[in-house]
Amino acid sequence: MSEPADWWPPAPAEPPPFGQFVAHRVHDHPDIFVAVDHESAPHLLVALPETPPRFSDDRSRGIQAVAHRLRVEDRPEQPFLDVRCSDISGAEMFRTVSVEIVDAVRAGVPAVEAVETTLARWRRFWGNVPESGLTLDQVRGLFGELWFLSFWLLPHNAGHVRHWRGPEGSRHDFQWPGRAVESKTTNSVRGHVHRINGLDQLVPPDGGALFIYSLRVRDEPSSSNSLATLVTRIHEQIRGDASLSDRFDLGLARAGYSPAHADRYRDLRFFVVDERLYQVAAEFPRLTPAIFIQGVPNGVERIDYDLNLGGADRFCVARRSTELPEELQRPN
């Protein structure tokens, strides 16, 4: 995705007269313009070969899209798709949405399709994401889940996107019939040390197998790995399957991720130190309800603990993605 700073013009010193635009070409593209109207509201204008019948879209918060005839620069009047920011406080988000639309049009996607698809995608995020975005710990955790999805699962089958269940509040981050994977990410200098949330987190699914994916990272500004670049990579891996893209975007929204914060997430970079996949077997180090012979004491509502996998090498089944067990390679 291109950056708005690459082509977004500065705001004019004064707004134009009523009913007029101050317009600038985007990337010297003959049919795409960024404009400002007399109310200082930004617009994205895309020329159309013909006016689509009664096209309009006002379902997106702070953005309206309509097709009508305009005269831009020295061109004769012709139909344009006019995407307008109707809420000036959301101008930064509008710029990011515009980038997606422009990138799609430049890639050959028809303008109406580019606008409809982009706005539909963004509606999944509006209203579901806190304004402040994810905390650093949450960014690391989501990065680990998506790293496992992108590098370990998707090379075998794109359908694995459907098994990413962590954002839905499921007990384990990835679930299939009879098997599950819990993803854990740490930046601990002591090794593969993770916080386990509750007594049920390391209990295998009924009659099935449970694995732990352990990712060690180091916060490193010079690294090329970030949450934002990883999201882009997965979108590329599942490109062409609209249902998988919808499912992935819904998962991101439920996880608290929004493209509106992508610039900040892009600046949080991680170097991957080590990654391992463990299978939880009978003697695996953990706390479960079963160890309390008389049950969890009354009044104890939650038990969280730290798990150090430094002594659990005998349970390690893979140290690289190419060693993924065959039972996890299958999408169903």
Beta strands, then each sheet from edge to edge (+ up, - down):
strand 1: 22-25
strand 2: 32-36
strand 3: 42-47
strand 4: 56-60
strand 5: 63-70
strand 6: 78-85
strand 7: 174-176
strand 8: 179-186
strand 9: 193-197
strand 10: 209-219
strand 11: 270-279
strand 12: 304-308
strand 13: 316-318
sheet 1: 1+ 2- 3+ 6- 5+ 4-
sheet 2: 7+ 8- 10- 11+ 13-
sheet 3: 9+ 12-
end
